[in-house]
Amino acid sequence: MKGITVKLPEAVARQLREQARQSGRSMAALIRERIEAPRHGDGSVYAMSADLAGTLAGNRVPATNARSRFRRP
């Protein structure tokens, strides 16, 4: 195995230490497990947000702002 160094915020490190103590495993083993764990679905952004994707009804004309100070030169 190749080693790396990871810097964590103190609160995250404290939670990780506690989980390691409770499970009887090392912090490194917990980190490896989380990195290697398969992600839900295929891991794409679309797959993770598919339940949020959809269409909206409305005017097909792009939004514009007719006020002169917002017009492009």
VMD Tcl script that draws the C-alpha trace (Angstrom):
set ca {
  {0.00 0.00 0.00}
  {1.03 3.56 -0.63}
  {0.61 6.06 2.20}
  {-0.78 9.58 2.01}
  {-1.32 12.37 4.49}
  {-4.77 13.90 4.98}
  {-5.50 16.98 7.05}
  {-8.93 17.00 8.68}
  {-10.77 19.63 10.68}
  {-10.55 18.87 14.40}
  {-14.27 18.07 14.66}
  {-14.04 15.49 11.84}
  {-10.90 13.95 13.32}
  {-12.62 13.71 16.71}
  {-15.65 11.94 15.18}
  {-13.38 9.57 13.28}
  {-11.38 8.74 16.43}
  {-14.59 8.03 18.33}
  {-15.95 5.78 15.55}
  {-12.62 3.94 15.39}
  {-12.65 3.42 19.17}
  {-16.24 2.19 19.18}
  {-15.71 -0.21 16.28}
  {-12.30 -1.45 17.43}
  {-10.78 -0.57 14.07}
  {-8.07 1.87 13.13}
  {-8.78 5.32 11.74}
  {-6.90 4.33 8.58}
  {-9.15 1.30 8.08}
  {-12.28 3.45 8.41}
  {-10.93 6.00 5.92}
  {-9.97 3.26 3.41}
  {-13.42 1.72 3.74}
  {-15.14 5.03 3.00}
  {-12.91 5.82 0.04}
  {-13.36 2.37 -1.48}
  {-17.11 2.14 -0.81}
  {-19.20 2.10 -3.97}
  {-21.36 5.16 -4.44}
  {-25.10 4.99 -4.85}
  {-26.17 4.50 -8.46}
  {-23.50 4.96 -11.09}
  {-21.90 7.90 -9.31}
  {-22.81 10.49 -11.92}
  {-24.24 13.81 -10.84}
  {-27.39 13.03 -12.81}
  {-27.84 9.67 -11.07}
  {-27.48 11.27 -7.65}
  {-29.99 14.03 -8.49}
  {-32.34 12.18 -10.85}
  {-35.26 12.55 -8.46}
  {-34.79 16.33 -8.64}
  {-34.54 16.53 -12.45}
  {-37.56 17.45 -14.52}
  {-39.06 20.03 -16.80}
  {-40.86 23.28 -16.23}
  {-43.80 24.60 -18.18}
  {-43.57 28.15 -19.36}
  {-42.59 30.56 -22.07}
  {-39.80 29.39 -24.37}
  {-38.52 32.97 -24.80}
  {-35.38 33.48 -22.73}
  {-35.64 35.76 -19.75}
  {-34.68 39.34 -20.45}
  {-34.47 42.55 -18.50}
  {-35.73 45.50 -20.52}
  {-34.39 48.17 -18.16}
  {-31.69 50.20 -19.87}
  {-29.08 49.92 -17.11}
  {-29.05 46.14 -17.52}
  {-28.83 46.08 -21.31}
  {-25.69 44.90 -22.98}
  {-23.80 47.55 -24.96}
}
mol new
graphics top color blue
foreach p $ca { graphics top sphere $p radius 0.5 }
foreach p [lrange $ca 0 end-1] q [lrange $ca 1 end] { graphics top cylinder $p $q radius 0.2 }
display resetview
